[in-house]
Amino acid sequence: MILPGAALSTPSPDLSQREVAYFSMEIALSPALPTYSGGLGMLAGDTLRSAADIAAPMVAVTLAHRRGYFRQMLDKVGQQTESDVPWTPETTLPPAAQTVTITMQGREITVRAWRFDVVGVTGHIIPVFLLDTNIESNTPYDRQLTDHLYGGDTYYRLCQETVLGLGGIALLHALGCQPAVYHMNEGHAALLSLALLEDQLKGAPLNTASESDVAAVRRQCVFTTHTPVPAGHDKFGLDQMLQVLGPQRSGALEALGCLHENLLNMTYVALRFSRFVNGVAMQHGKVSQQMFPDYKVTAITNGVHSATWLSDSMQELLDAEVPAWRVDNQYLRSVYGVAPESIAACHHKGKQRLFDTVAKRTGVQFNPSVLTLGFARRVATYKRASLLLHDPARLCKIAEKIGGLQILYAGKAHPADAAGKGLIRDVFAEAAHLNSSFLKIIYLENYDWDLGAQLTQGVDVWVNTPRRPYEASGTSGMKAALNGVPSLSILDGWWIEGCAESVTGWAIEDAETEALEAESLYSKLENAIAPLYAKPHSWARMQQHCVAMNGTFFNTHRMLRQYFTNAYFPQTLVTKEAAASPIVSSDAVKPVPVRESVLVQA
């Protein structure tokens, strides 16, 4: 099977003209490729899809993940088990033209890559290189380093991140790609800075590196941190660092201040070597600044790729009414010129498609006329999947009062997260106890790209209940908003910026206890949401507001332009060509000709 964007005959673009290299441990490239686990990978994929649409001069690097993340199986009580999702790059993607060798664990390891082309609306290509160590000349252990996304122990993870950072830089340079900017999407890619430092030294020992050498690397690096949760920042013991990276590299990292609390902390490596650091929502930027007070941290709020997440019927409506939306998402504001009932009709089709999937998977038939809530995300304790079920008696009374309520859950817990798996079992137990003629609760297994799309296109209200301030951004609610679905959410992450009360959705009020937050959720559901849902025209107007107000801003077209103007090239481009670039004007299709520009520091 050859995937779209992976035709074996497609020539690679001229990599010498690519100004930005985007490194991410996971990238969601296609529903057919298990190269992602959740939000981080989806964001990376959406970023590159927007880059292709606006003809940005980018290239990307990730790992092949031959065994995928995992397929989730849930038994009748919600006990999660996992299985691999294997795929074969050799029969799916074309190879890159080069292999490279890196030194790791005291031995040489050969790294090759496979190429996936992300193709934009104008035909512009963003090549993505998926690094692969499954080569006969490597040791059996080294051959499986690029097999499992977030698998294995910490030693395995450090080896993977070394392949991503050192191997990715070596591959790009072997392919003739010398970008001006390297974007580290999370700390997993931080060791690319070490490879850049070695290049800067041109063969001289790492212990000779000066602050001017570090500054030269910093000028090339941008770092995005995605989590305020301590477990989200990779840390490795000094013994592992020494064993994997060797004495010279380990000594350099220690001498240059990249350790934290006597551990190799990938976030601190990235901070040390980056000139621009950002969180992924305004609130997350503030939280990250408090976490890392010695570094300047700003914020660029995440987005989603509109054409990927809009339902087919919504895309058809927009193509007819607002055709410029695909190149410039700001035109989504023009949906105010579209009849609200037309948007509601599109959503109804998405709802029916979702319910057909529910019936096929579970045998349970949901009623399209009944208010339906959706809660789907990675299962972690801070995301509080069970807050909606905090007071079962109250929830049942509300369901009966409003004439019925349907709730759909989905989400995977990491295989090593016993507490997350316990949350799934808790939801199953409550659902079994509460399901009645008025209240139906179903947990759908194996939350993935397709199911995520169906849920965000088909439910009536998107629910999000994280414990503040641990929601860095959240993008599932953005996908829902694009499809006219309002959110009922804790004011954290993106929702602080996206919530216009009773216009684009509702805020669950902050409180000192979970009981009080649950009370706010139930009150909004009973006294605000259900009464509005009972008025079809008023509900359709809210759907229109969601698309026009939140869809216009919370998209990766806007986000990527902010990266180019604020992070990648925050200089004045004094050429006529630059003034007409798509980073400045969405109507253009030519990338920023940085190499031909005179760059004046702002």
C-alpha positions as CSV (number, residue, x, y, z in Angstrom):
1,M,0.0,0.0,0.0
2,I,1.4,3.4,-1.0
3,L,-0.2,6.2,0.9
4,P,-1.3,9.6,-0.5
5,G,1.7,11.9,-0.3
6,A,4.0,8.9,-0.5
7,A,4.2,8.2,-4.2
8,L,7.4,6.4,-5.0
9,S,7.9,8.5,-8.1
10,T,7.6,11.9,-6.4
11,P,10.9,13.7,-6.5
12,S,12.0,15.3,-3.3
13,P,11.8,19.2,-3.2
14,D,15.0,21.2,-3.2
15,L,16.0,20.8,0.5
16,S,18.7,23.5,0.2
17,Q,15.9,26.1,0.2
18,R,14.2,24.9,3.4
19,E,14.7,27.4,6.1
20,V,13.0,25.7,9.1
21,A,13.4,22.1,10.3
22,Y,10.7,20.9,12.6
23,F,11.6,18.0,15.0
24,S,9.0,16.1,16.9
25,M,9.1,12.6,18.5
26,E,5.6,12.0,17.1
27,I,3.7,13.3,14.0
28,A,0.2,12.3,13.0
29,L,0.7,12.1,9.2
30,S,-2.1,9.8,8.1
31,P,-4.8,7.8,9.8
32,A,-3.1,4.8,8.2
33,L,0.2,5.4,10.0
34,P,0.5,4.7,13.7
35,T,3.2,7.3,14.2
36,Y,1.5,9.3,17.0
37,S,-0.1,8.9,20.4
38,G,-2.3,11.9,20.9
39,G,-2.4,15.7,21.1
40,L,1.4,16.4,20.6
41,G,1.5,14.3,17.4
42,M,-1.8,15.7,16.1
43,L,-0.5,19.2,16.7
44,A,2.7,18.4,14.8
45,G,0.8,16.9,11.9
46,D,-1.6,19.8,11.7
47,T,1.3,22.3,11.8
48,L,2.9,20.6,8.8
49,R,-0.4,20.5,6.9
50,S,-0.8,24.2,7.4
51,A,2.8,24.7,6.4
52,A,2.0,22.9,3.1
53,D,-1.1,25.0,2.6
54,I,0.7,28.3,3.0
55,A,3.8,27.1,1.2
56,A,6.1,27.6,4.1
57,P,9.8,26.7,3.6
58,M,9.9,23.8,6.1
59,V,11.1,20.2,6.5
60,A,10.3,17.8,9.4
61,V,12.0,14.9,11.2
62,T,10.5,12.2,13.4
63,L,10.9,8.5,14.1
64,A,9.4,5.7,12.1
65,H,7.7,3.8,15.1
66,R,7.4,0.5,13.2
67,R,5.3,-1.0,16.0
68,G,3.2,2.1,16.6
69,Y,1.9,3.4,19.9
70,F,-0.7,0.8,20.7
71,R,-4.2,-0.5,20.0
72,Q,-6.5,-0.3,23.0
73,M,-8.8,-3.1,23.9
74,L,-11.4,-2.7,26.7
75,D,-13.2,-5.6,28.3
76,K,-16.7,-5.4,29.7
77,V,-15.5,-3.8,32.9
78,G,-13.2,-1.3,31.2
79,Q,-9.9,-3.2,31.9
80,Q,-7.5,-1.9,29.2
81,T,-5.1,-4.2,27.4
82,E,-2.8,-3.2,24.5
83,S,-1.4,-4.6,21.3
84,D,1.2,-3.3,18.8
85,V,0.1,-1.6,15.6
86,P,2.8,-2.8,13.2
87,W,3.4,-1.3,9.8
88,T,6.1,-1.7,7.1
89,P,7.8,1.4,5.8
90,E,9.4,-0.6,3.0
91,T,6.0,-1.2,1.4
92,T,4.5,2.1,2.4
93,L,6.9,5.0,1.9
94,P,9.8,5.9,-0.4
95,P,13.3,5.9,1.2
96,A,15.4,9.0,1.7
97,A,18.4,9.2,-0.5
98,Q,21.0,8.9,2.3
99,T,21.9,6.9,5.3
100,V,24.0,8.3,8.1
101,T,26.0,7.0,11.0
102,I,26.0,8.3,14.6
103,T,28.0,7.3,17.6
104,M,25.9,6.2,20.6
105,Q,26.4,3.7,23.4
106,G,30.1,3.6,22.5
107,R,29.4,2.2,19.0
108,E,28.3,3.3,15.6
109,I,24.7,3.0,14.6
110,T,23.4,3.4,11.0
111,V,20.3,5.4,10.6
112,R,18.2,5.6,7.4
113,A,14.9,7.4,6.8
114,W,11.6,7.1,5.0
115,R,9.9,10.1,3.4
116,F,6.3,11.2,3.7
117,D,5.2,14.2,1.7
118,V,2.6,16.5,3.2
119,V,1.0,18.2,0.2
120,G,-0.8,21.5,0.5
121,V,-3.8,23.0,-1.3
122,T,-1.4,24.7,-3.9
123,G,0.7,21.5,-4.3
124,H,3.5,22.7,-2.1
125,I,5.3,19.8,-0.3
126,I,6.6,19.5,3.2
127,P,8.9,16.5,3.3
128,V,8.9,14.5,6.6
129,F,11.7,12.1,7.3
130,L,11.0,9.2,9.5
131,L,14.2,7.9,11.0
132,D,14.7,4.1,11.2
133,T,17.4,2.0,12.8
134,N,16.1,-1.4,11.7
135,I,19.1,-2.1,9.5
136,E,21.0,-5.4,9.3
137,S,24.4,-3.9,10.2
138,N,23.1,-2.6,13.6
139,T,22.9,-4.8,16.7
140,P,19.6,-6.5,17.5
141,Y,19.0,-3.9,20.3
142,D,19.7,-1.0,18.1
143,R,17.5,-2.3,15.3
144,Q,14.4,-1.9,17.5
145,L,15.1,1.6,18.8
146,T,12.7,3.2,16.4
147,D,10.0,0.6,16.9
148,H,7.8,1.7,19.8
149,L,6.5,5.3,20.5
150,Y,7.0,6.0,24.2
151,G,7.8,2.3,24.8
152,G,10.5,0.6,26.8
153,D,12.3,1.9,29.8
154,T,14.1,5.3,30.3
155,Y,17.3,3.9,28.8
156,Y,15.4,3.0,25.6
157,R,13.8,6.5,25.6
158,L,17.2,8.2,25.9
159,C,18.5,6.1,23.0
160,Q,15.4,7.1,20.9
161,E,15.9,10.8,21.7
162,T,19.5,10.5,20.8
163,V,18.6,9.0,17.4
164,L,16.1,11.8,16.8
165,G,18.4,14.6,17.7
166,L,21.8,13.5,16.5
167,G,20.5,11.3,13.7
168,G,18.0,13.9,12.5
169,I,20.7,16.6,12.1
170,A,23.1,14.2,10.4
171,L,20.4,13.1,7.9
172,L,19.4,16.7,7.0
173,H,22.9,17.8,6.5
174,A,23.7,14.7,4.4
175,L,20.7,15.6,2.2
176,G,22.0,19.1,1.7
177,C,19.5,20.7,4.0
178,Q,21.0,23.5,6.2
179,P,18.1,25.3,7.8
180,A,18.4,28.6,9.5
181,V,16.0,27.5,12.3
182,Y,15.5,24.2,14.1
183,H,12.2,23.9,16.0
184,M,12.2,21.5,18.9
185,N,8.5,20.4,19.4
186,E,8.9,19.3,23.1
187,G,12.1,18.3,24.8
188,H,12.4,14.9,23.2
189,A,14.3,16.6,20.3
190,A,16.6,18.6,22.6
191,L,19.8,16.7,21.7
192,L,19.7,18.2,18.2
193,S,21.4,21.2,19.9
194,L,24.3,19.0,20.8
195,A,24.7,17.9,17.2
196,L,24.6,21.6,16.2
197,L,27.3,22.4,18.8
198,E,29.5,19.7,17.3
199,D,29.0,21.2,13.9
200,Q,29.8,24.6,15.2
201,L,33.1,23.3,16.6
202,K,34.1,21.7,13.3
203,G,35.8,18.7,14.9
204,A,37.3,20.4,17.9
205,P,36.6,18.7,21.3
206,L,33.3,19.6,22.9
207,N,35.2,20.7,26.1
208,T,36.5,23.6,24.1
209,A,33.0,25.0,23.5
210,S,32.7,28.7,24.5
211,E,29.7,30.8,25.3
212,S,30.0,32.3,21.8
213,D,29.7,28.7,20.4
214,V,26.6,28.2,22.5
215,A,25.2,31.5,21.3
216,A,25.7,30.4,17.7
217,V,23.6,27.4,18.4
218,R,21.0,29.4,20.3
219,R,20.5,31.6,17.3
220,Q,19.3,28.6,15.4
221,C,17.0,27.0,17.9
222,V,13.4,27.5,18.9
223,F,11.7,25.4,21.7
224,T,8.1,24.7,22.4
225,T,7.2,23.2,25.8
226,H,3.8,21.5,26.0
227,T,3.2,20.5,29.5
228,P,3.2,22.0,33.0
229,V,3.0,18.4,34.4
230,P,6.4,17.3,35.9
231,A,6.1,13.8,34.4
232,G,5.9,15.4,30.9
233,H,9.6,16.6,31.1
234,D,12.0,13.8,30.3
235,K,14.7,13.2,32.9
236,F,17.5,10.6,32.8
237,G,20.1,9.5,35.3
238,L,23.7,10.5,34.9
239,D,24.8,6.9,34.5
240,Q,22.4,6.5,31.6
241,M,23.6,9.8,30.0
242,L,27.2,8.6,30.3
243,Q,26.4,5.2,28.8
244,V,24.4,6.4,25.9
245,L,26.2,9.7,25.0
246,G,29.7,9.0,26.2
247,P,32.1,11.0,28.4
248,Q,32.7,13.9,26.0
249,R,29.1,14.7,25.3
250,S,28.0,14.0,28.9
251,G,30.8,16.3,30.2
252,A,29.8,19.0,27.8
253,L,26.1,18.9,28.8
254,E,27.1,19.1,32.5
255,A,29.7,21.9,31.9
256,L,27.2,23.9,29.9
257,G,24.5,23.8,32.6
258,C,22.1,21.3,31.1
259,L,21.6,19.2,34.2
260,H,18.9,19.9,36.7
261,E,18.7,18.4,40.2
262,N,21.6,16.1,39.2
263,L,19.7,14.6,36.2
264,L,19.9,15.1,32.5
265,N,16.7,17.1,31.9
266,M,15.7,17.4,28.3
267,T,13.7,20.5,28.9
268,Y,16.7,22.3,30.4
269,V,18.9,21.2,27.5
270,A,16.4,22.8,25.1
271,L,16.1,25.9,27.3
272,R,19.8,26.3,27.4
273,F,20.2,26.2,23.6
274,S,17.2,28.1,22.4
275,R,16.8,31.8,21.7
276,F,13.0,31.6,21.7
277,V,10.9,29.5,24.1
278,N,7.1,29.3,24.2
279,G,4.2,27.7,25.8
280,V,1.1,26.7,23.9
281,A,-1.5,29.0,25.3
282,M,-1.4,32.4,27.1
283,Q,-2.0,30.8,30.5
284,H,0.5,28.0,29.8
285,G,3.1,30.6,28.9
286,K,2.7,32.2,32.3
287,V,2.8,28.9,34.1
288,S,5.9,27.9,32.2
289,Q,7.6,31.2,33.0
290,Q,7.0,30.5,36.7
291,M,8.4,26.9,36.2
292,F,11.5,28.2,34.5
293,P,12.2,31.7,35.9
294,D,15.7,31.9,34.6
295,Y,14.5,31.8,31.0
296,K,12.2,34.0,29.0
297,V,9.1,32.1,28.1
298,T,6.4,33.6,25.9
299,A,3.3,31.9,24.3
300,I,1.9,31.0,21.0
301,T,-1.5,29.4,21.3
302,N,-2.1,26.1,19.6
303,G,-4.5,25.6,16.7
304,V,-5.8,22.8,14.5
305,H,-5.8,22.2,10.8
306,S,-9.3,23.2,9.7
307,A,-9.5,21.1,6.5
308,T,-8.4,18.0,8.5
309,W,-11.0,18.3,11.2
310,L,-14.1,19.9,9.5
311,S,-16.7,17.3,8.6
312,D,-17.3,16.7,4.9
313,S,-20.6,18.4,4.9
314,M,-19.2,21.5,6.6
315,Q,-16.4,21.6,4.1
316,E,-18.9,21.4,1.2
317,L,-20.9,24.2,2.8
318,L,-17.8,26.4,3.2
319,D,-16.5,25.7,-0.3
320,A,-19.8,27.0,-1.6
321,E,-20.2,29.9,0.7
322,V,-16.7,31.0,1.8
323,P,-14.3,29.4,-0.8
324,A,-11.2,31.2,0.4
325,W,-11.2,29.5,3.8
326,R,-8.8,26.8,2.8
327,V,-5.9,29.1,2.2
328,D,-6.8,31.7,4.8
329,N,-8.8,30.5,7.8
330,Q,-9.7,34.1,8.8
331,Y,-12.3,33.9,6.1
332,L,-14.2,31.5,8.5
333,R,-15.5,34.7,10.1
334,S,-17.6,35.1,7.0
335,V,-19.7,32.2,8.2
336,Y,-21.9,34.9,9.7
337,G,-23.2,35.3,6.2
338,V,-24.3,31.7,6.1
339,A,-27.8,30.7,7.5
340,P,-27.4,29.2,11.0
341,E,-29.8,26.4,10.0
342,S,-27.3,25.3,7.2
343,I,-24.6,24.9,9.9
344,A,-27.0,23.0,12.1
345,A,-27.9,20.7,9.2
346,C,-24.2,19.9,8.6
347,H,-23.8,19.1,12.3
348,H,-26.9,16.8,12.2
349,K,-25.2,14.8,9.5
350,G,-22.1,14.5,11.6
351,K,-24.1,13.4,14.6
352,Q,-25.9,10.7,12.6
353,R,-22.6,9.4,11.3
354,L,-21.2,9.2,14.9
355,F,-24.3,7.4,16.1
356,D,-24.0,4.9,13.3
357,T,-20.5,4.2,14.5
358,V,-21.7,3.9,18.1
359,A,-24.3,1.4,17.0
360,K,-21.9,-0.6,14.9
361,R,-19.3,-0.8,17.7
362,T,-21.6,-1.3,20.7
363,G,-25.1,-2.3,19.5
364,V,-26.5,0.7,21.3
365,Q,-28.6,3.1,19.3
366,F,-28.4,6.7,20.4
367,N,-31.2,9.2,19.7
368,P,-30.2,12.1,17.4
369,S,-32.7,14.4,19.0
370,V,-31.3,14.0,22.5
371,L,-28.5,16.3,23.9
372,T,-25.2,14.5,23.7
373,L,-22.0,15.3,25.5
374,G,-18.5,14.2,24.5
375,F,-15.4,13.6,26.6
376,A,-12.4,12.2,24.8
377,R,-8.7,12.6,25.4
378,R,-5.6,10.9,26.8
379,V,-6.6,9.4,30.1
380,A,-4.5,10.9,32.9
381,T,-5.6,11.7,36.5
382,Y,-5.3,15.5,36.1
383,K,-7.8,15.4,33.2
384,R,-10.4,14.1,35.6
385,A,-12.6,12.0,33.3
386,S,-14.9,11.2,36.2
387,L,-15.8,14.7,37.3
388,L,-18.9,14.6,35.1
389,L,-20.0,11.6,37.1
390,H,-19.1,13.1,40.5
391,D,-22.8,13.2,41.7
392,P,-24.6,10.4,39.9
393,A,-28.0,11.1,41.5
394,R,-27.8,14.7,40.4
395,L,-26.8,13.7,36.9
396,C,-29.8,11.3,36.7
397,K,-32.2,13.9,37.8
398,I,-31.0,16.4,35.2
399,A,-31.2,13.7,32.5
400,E,-34.8,13.0,33.4
401,K,-35.8,16.7,33.8
402,I,-34.5,17.6,30.3
403,G,-36.0,14.6,28.6
404,G,-32.8,12.6,28.1
405,L,-29.0,12.8,28.1
406,Q,-26.4,10.9,26.2
407,I,-22.6,10.8,27.1
408,L,-19.8,9.4,25.0
409,Y,-16.4,8.8,26.5
410,A,-13.1,7.7,24.8
411,G,-9.4,7.8,25.6
412,K,-6.3,5.7,26.0
413,A,-4.3,5.4,29.2
414,H,-0.5,4.9,28.8
415,P,0.3,1.2,29.3
416,A,2.3,2.0,32.4
417,D,-0.3,4.3,33.9
418,A,-2.2,2.2,36.5
419,A,-4.1,5.2,37.8
420,G,-5.3,6.2,34.3
421,K,-6.4,2.7,33.6
422,G,-8.3,2.8,36.9
423,L,-10.2,5.9,35.7
424,I,-11.5,4.0,32.7
425,R,-12.7,1.2,34.9
426,D,-14.4,3.8,37.1
427,V,-16.3,5.3,34.2
428,F,-17.4,1.8,33.1
429,A,-18.7,1.0,36.6
430,E,-20.7,4.2,36.8
431,A,-22.0,3.8,33.3
432,A,-23.3,0.3,34.1
433,H,-25.0,1.6,37.3
434,L,-26.5,4.8,35.7
435,N,-27.6,3.7,32.2
436,S,-31.4,4.1,32.0
437,S,-34.1,5.2,29.7
438,F,-33.1,8.8,30.3
439,L,-29.3,8.5,30.7
440,K,-27.0,6.6,28.4
441,I,-23.2,6.5,28.9
442,I,-20.8,4.6,26.6
443,Y,-17.0,4.4,26.6
444,L,-15.7,3.8,23.1
445,E,-12.4,1.9,22.8
446,N,-9.3,2.7,20.8
447,Y,-9.6,6.5,20.6
448,D,-7.7,7.4,17.3
449,W,-7.7,9.9,14.5
450,D,-11.0,8.7,12.9
451,L,-12.9,8.3,16.1
452,G,-11.6,11.7,17.3
453,A,-12.9,13.3,14.2
454,Q,-16.3,11.7,14.4
455,L,-16.7,12.7,18.1
456,T,-15.7,16.3,17.6
457,Q,-18.0,16.5,14.5
458,G,-21.0,14.8,16.1
459,V,-21.5,15.5,19.7
460,D,-23.5,18.5,20.8
461,V,-21.3,19.7,23.6
462,W,-17.6,19.1,24.2
463,V,-16.7,18.6,27.9
464,N,-13.2,19.2,29.4
465,T,-12.5,19.0,33.1
466,P,-8.8,19.3,33.8
467,R,-7.4,20.2,37.2
468,R,-5.9,23.7,36.8
469,P,-3.3,24.7,35.7
470,Y,-2.3,21.4,34.2
471,E,-4.1,21.8,30.8
472,A,-1.3,23.3,28.7
473,S,-3.6,24.0,25.7
474,G,-6.0,21.2,24.5
475,T,-6.9,21.0,20.9
476,S,-9.9,18.7,20.8
477,G,-12.2,21.5,21.8
478,M,-10.9,23.6,18.9
479,K,-11.8,20.8,16.5
480,A,-15.3,20.7,18.0
481,A,-15.7,24.4,17.7
482,L,-14.8,24.3,14.0
483,N,-17.8,22.0,13.5
484,G,-20.1,24.2,15.5
485,V,-19.8,22.4,18.8
486,P,-19.6,24.5,21.9
487,S,-17.5,23.5,25.0
488,L,-18.4,23.1,28.6
489,S,-14.9,23.4,30.2
490,I,-12.7,24.4,33.1
491,L,-11.1,27.8,32.4
492,D,-7.6,26.5,31.6
493,G,-5.5,26.1,28.5
494,W,-7.1,27.4,25.3
495,W,-10.5,27.8,26.8
496,I,-9.5,30.9,28.8
497,E,-9.0,32.5,25.4
498,G,-11.9,30.8,23.6
499,C,-14.7,31.0,26.1
500,A,-17.3,33.7,25.4
501,E,-19.9,32.7,28.0
502,S,-23.2,31.6,26.5
503,V,-21.8,32.5,23.0
504,T,-19.2,29.9,22.2
505,G,-19.8,27.7,25.2
506,W,-19.7,27.8,29.0
507,A,-17.1,27.9,31.7
508,I,-17.1,25.6,34.7
509,E,-16.4,27.9,37.5
510,D,-13.2,27.6,39.5
511,A,-13.8,26.3,43.0
512,E,-11.8,25.0,46.0
513,T,-13.2,21.5,45.8
514,E,-14.1,19.1,43.1
515,A,-17.6,18.9,44.5
516,L,-18.1,22.6,43.9
517,E,-16.7,22.4,40.4
518,A,-19.1,19.5,39.7
519,E,-21.9,21.6,41.0
520,S,-21.0,24.4,38.6
521,L,-20.9,21.8,35.7
522,Y,-24.3,20.4,36.6
523,S,-25.8,23.9,37.1
524,K,-24.6,25.0,33.6
525,L,-25.9,21.8,32.1
526,E,-29.3,22.0,33.6
527,N,-30.0,25.8,33.6
528,A,-28.1,27.0,30.5
529,I,-27.2,24.3,28.1
530,A,-30.4,22.2,28.1
531,P,-32.8,25.1,27.8
532,L,-30.8,26.6,24.9
533,Y,-30.6,23.2,23.2
534,A,-34.4,23.1,23.3
535,K,-34.5,26.1,21.1
536,P,-33.2,25.0,17.7
537,H,-32.7,28.4,16.1
538,S,-30.8,29.8,19.2
539,W,-28.7,26.6,19.3
540,A,-27.9,27.0,15.6
541,R,-26.8,30.6,16.3
542,M,-24.4,29.3,18.9
543,Q,-23.0,26.8,16.4
544,Q,-22.4,29.7,14.1
545,H,-20.6,31.7,16.7
546,C,-18.3,28.7,17.5
547,V,-17.2,28.5,13.8
548,A,-16.9,32.2,13.2
549,M,-15.2,33.2,16.5
550,N,-13.1,30.3,17.6
551,G,-12.6,28.6,14.2
552,T,-11.1,31.9,12.9
553,F,-8.4,32.0,15.5
554,F,-7.7,28.5,16.9
555,N,-6.2,27.1,13.7
556,T,-2.7,26.2,12.7
557,H,-2.6,28.6,9.8
558,R,-2.7,31.5,12.3
559,M,-0.5,29.7,14.7
560,L,2.2,29.0,12.1
561,R,2.3,32.6,10.9
562,Q,2.9,33.6,14.5
563,Y,5.8,31.2,14.7
564,F,7.3,32.7,11.6
565,T,6.9,36.3,12.6
566,N,7.6,35.9,16.3
567,A,9.9,32.9,16.7
568,Y,11.6,31.8,13.4
569,F,12.4,35.1,11.7
570,P,11.6,38.0,14.1
571,Q,13.6,40.3,11.8
572,T,12.6,43.0,9.3
573,L,12.7,41.4,5.9
574,V,13.7,44.2,3.6
575,T,13.0,42.8,0.2
576,K,9.9,43.0,-2.0
577,E,9.8,39.2,-2.2
578,A,9.6,38.9,1.5
579,A,6.8,41.4,1.7
580,A,4.7,39.2,-0.5
581,S,5.5,36.0,1.4
582,P,2.7,33.8,2.8
583,I,4.0,34.4,6.2
584,V,2.9,38.0,5.8
585,S,0.1,37.7,3.3
586,S,-2.0,34.5,3.1
587,D,-2.8,35.1,-0.6
588,A,0.8,34.4,-1.6
589,V,2.1,30.9,-2.3
590,K,5.8,31.6,-2.4
591,P,7.9,30.9,0.7
592,V,9.9,33.5,2.5
593,P,13.1,33.9,0.4
594,V,15.2,34.3,3.5
595,R,18.5,33.4,1.8
596,E,18.0,36.3,-0.6
597,S,16.8,38.7,2.1
598,V,18.7,41.3,4.0
599,L,17.8,40.5,7.6
600,V,17.8,43.4,10.0
601,Q,17.5,42.5,13.7
602,A,14.3,44.0,15.2
